[in-house]
Amino acid sequence: MRITNGMVAANTLRNINKAANRLADANEAVSSNQKIAKASDDPLVATRAVTYRNYVSQVSQYQDNAGAAQGWQSATDTALSDLSDTVSTLKELATTANTSTVSDTDRSSMISQVKTLQDEVVSYMNTNYSGSYVFGGYSTGDAPYAVVSTNVGDTVTYKGDYLSLGGVVSADVSDSDIKTFYSANEGDAYNTLATAASKALTASNTAAAAAAAAPSDITLAAKATTAKSTSDALAAAVTTYGGTTNLTDAVAADKTSYDTLATDVTTYGGATTLTAAAATANTAYTTALAASTASSDDTTLAAKTATALTQYNNLTAAVATYGGATTLTDATATAKATYTKLVDVASSADQDINYNIGFSSKVTVNTEGQDVVGEGTTNNLFNTISKLLLALNGDTSYKTATSDAAGNVTVTTNSLKLGDLIDEFTADLSKVTATQSTLGANMDKVNSAVSTLGDASTLYSTLMTDNEDIDTAAASTELTSAQYTYEAALSVGAKVISKTLIDYIG
């Protein structure tokens, strides 16, 4: 085959270009420290790069979330620890005041101290972390708790609503003033049955409309039935306890009602009607009262009489609620179903703030204030403090108010004993401790996630680096080799292409 000058020149230029491209690629790799410049250079490396970078980005976000969760939880834990110390101090003051050796001057000093401690409790419950009030539920932008003065005494509000509208009021305040205040502010009571019932009714109507629009959809029909059941249960609770009753208080009362009926089944027999059981209880009470009257010094008989009266009153109330012909078994089943519904409603009202801290892993970072201090008229730290202030002032009773379904307000006078307050503060302290335990479990979960995320970050970062970054030594060797090759190609090409026709004339 005849080799022409053109062929030699073309082949030489092709080799020079090839060497130049190799040199350019080697130079690009060394300067960028990347295996590829574009996806087409190596589709497999490019695909892995997208996957690993996505993992690294996700882990980084989870680490940020976990760090924020740790900060929030740490602030909460500090507040709860301080609150625990304060409640312990209040309990110690109640214990000290319960002795007969405390002078009037000491009591006056104690009152000032209790007021200061009350302000501290409010301050702890308004703890702010990075612009968010940690005990404020979903609404984290405003301080949730405040002590406000009213014409029936000082009380505590939560986001503008009375935490215990019918709570502790001085016995010196007239019943008429209490009723007026209660009626005027019943729309500002916190977490009421009326509010829950209204929401449930709206949900029931919405579910019913959706089911009616698609009658063949059994899922919508089931949802409508469940929503109707919940709405009915809350409507019944409003009738029983009154619309302004705190939902948590209603749950507690419903639990007591259910437990009482369950006990009555054992006492009287499940097939016994409520009317018959109430009649039997009335006879037992009358008999106990006669025995107690005959032996007025016998405290055991007096206690039995009080128990018998309570049992009779409970059964009388059950007759009014379920109907006299209802058996104890049926009434107990109905009470249990109602109680379960109320528990579900109260649970669904929780305002948990959750952070994603891992792949398919989340943690609740906040603690709701009412889980710490309580709400309504029962098991409420602020009410216990109010009782202590009244007791230190020498009061032996206090008043509370409730409202029925018709809006009729009833004022009740309750006995006040310093010894009872010691037990109440113990219960309040237990609530704080229980909340700390729950928080501690969540903190352990976050700490474990932080460790896991650190390992994951290292792993995915290493995989990403190994996939994308070049071997520096090998790349440098390749660059040197490519440079020598390119220079050799230029040198040889210069010698070949430089020959002319004269070189072939002889």
Secondary structure by P-SEA (a helix, b strand, c coil): ccccaaaaaaaaaaaaaaaaaaaaaaaaaaaaccccccccccaaaaaaaaaaaaaaaaaaaaaaaaaaaaaaaaaaaaaaaaaaaaaaaaaaaaaaaacccccaaaaaaaaaaaaaaaaaaaaaaaccccccccccccccccccbbbbbcccccccccccccccccccccccccaaaaaaaaaaccccccccaaaaaaaaaaaaaaaaaaaaaccccaaaaaaaaaaaaaaaaaaaaaaaccccccaaaaaaaaaaaaaaaaaaaaaccccccaaaaaaaaaaaaaaaaaaaaaccccaaaaaaaaaaaaaaaaaaaaaaaccccccaaaaaaaaaaaaaaaaaaaaaacbbbbbbccccccccccccccccccccccccaaaaaaaaaaaaaccccbbbbbbccccbbbbbbbbbbaaaaaaaaaaaaaaaaaaaaaaaaaaaaaaaaaaaaaaaaaaaaaaaaaacccaaaaaaaaaaaaaaaaaaaaaaaaaaaacccccccc
